[in-house]
């Protein structure tokens, strides 16, 4: 399942612009803050939920009881839930994106949005391209294969994050996969192929690969980079997977805020 950047639903609340899509049991959201940053937005309200995200532009601070960690553009991070209340702070323009399991049904009807002070944006400005590369905040494992694929992986709670860079033609030898993934294309063009069809993914597109069989495969004619999240329980279970994902299962370090 592919959702192009221009197909994301867009809403505005004050100076905060949010774009989102529902991808099976997981939601994707991309939030943009203007020149005044997060000041006066919901981002600065205390929160105890888990977050799987990455900074697209600007700088974002994570504050937990006065202890702060700053994430620069191009950084993927994980904030565990259930701990002391935390909040996010940006002093200036910033854009952040992330994925999150859907716990409660999402009511995005016009009446529900209006009740929350949220405005539906019918013709939003075009999205800027994401950074061409992302790296994990904290520890991570980088594995390079002989067939031109480089994968950086990190344990992020119940999910495993992976940034995969495909060299020319490497996607055609990566093999089929039966694992579920949620992710985004950072650079290049990727063909998401499965048994009864295919779709072309370009930078900024988000995707969901349901668990197989039937399985799927990422095919890359030239170089490309994607990021995705896989439930660790699925990664450690049965099912076909490319060799570089097996390496991630064997060598995986935590990628956390602190």
KAMO-V184241 format. One record per backbone hydrogen bond with DSSP energy under -0.5 kcal/mol. CO is the residue of the C=O (numbers start at 1). NH is the residue of the N-H. Records with the same first field share a line. If there is no record, write none. Layout:
# KAMO-V184241
CO = NH + NH
This chain:
# KAMO-V184241
1 = 208
3 = 206
4 = 7
5 = 8
9 = 20
10 = 121
11 = 18
12 = 119
13 = 16
15 = 17 + 34
16 = 13
17 = 32
18 = 11
19 = 30
20 = 9
21 = 23 + 28
22 = 24
23 = 26
25 = 102
26 = 23
27 = 100
28 = 21
29 = 98
30 = 19
31 = 96
32 = 17
33 = 94
34 = 37
36 = 39
38 = 41
41 = 44
42 = 45
43 = 88
47 = 86
48 = 82
51 = 53 + 79
52 = 99
53 = 77
54 = 56 + 97
55 = 74
57 = 95
58 = 73
60 = 71
61 = 63 + 89
62 = 69
63 = 87
64 = 67
66 = 68
67 = 64
69 = 62
71 = 60
72 = 75
74 = 135
75 = 55
76 = 137
77 = 53
78 = 80 + 257
79 = 51
85 = 65
86 = 47
87 = 63
89 = 61
90 = 38
94 = 33
95 = 56 + 57
96 = 31
97 = 54
98 = 29
99 = 52
100 = 27
101 = 103
105 = 107
106 = 108
109 = 113
110 = 114
111 = 115
112 = 116
113 = 116 + 118
114 = 117
119 = 12
120 = 122
135 = 76
141 = 153
143 = 151
145 = 148
148 = 167
149 = 145
150 = 165
151 = 143 + 153
152 = 163
153 = 141 + 253
154 = 161
155 = 255
156 = 159
158 = 232 + 233
159 = 156 + 161
160 = 230
161 = 154
162 = 164 + 228
163 = 152
164 = 166 + 226
165 = 150
166 = 224
167 = 170 + 171
169 = 172
170 = 173
171 = 174
177 = 216
178 = 212
181 = 209
182 = 229
183 = 207
184 = 186 + 227
185 = 204
187 = 225
190 = 192 + 201
191 = 193 + 219
192 = 199
193 = 217
194 = 197
197 = 194
199 = 192
201 = 190
202 = 205
205 = 185
206 = 3
207 = 183
208 = 210
209 = 181
215 = 195
216 = 177
217 = 193 + 219
219 = 191
220 = 169 + 171
221 = 169
224 = 166
225 = 186 + 187
226 = 164
227 = 184
228 = 162
229 = 182
230 = 160
231 = 234 + 235
232 = 236
234 = 237
240 = 178
242 = 245 + 246
243 = 247
244 = 248
245 = 249
246 = 250
247 = 251
253 = 155
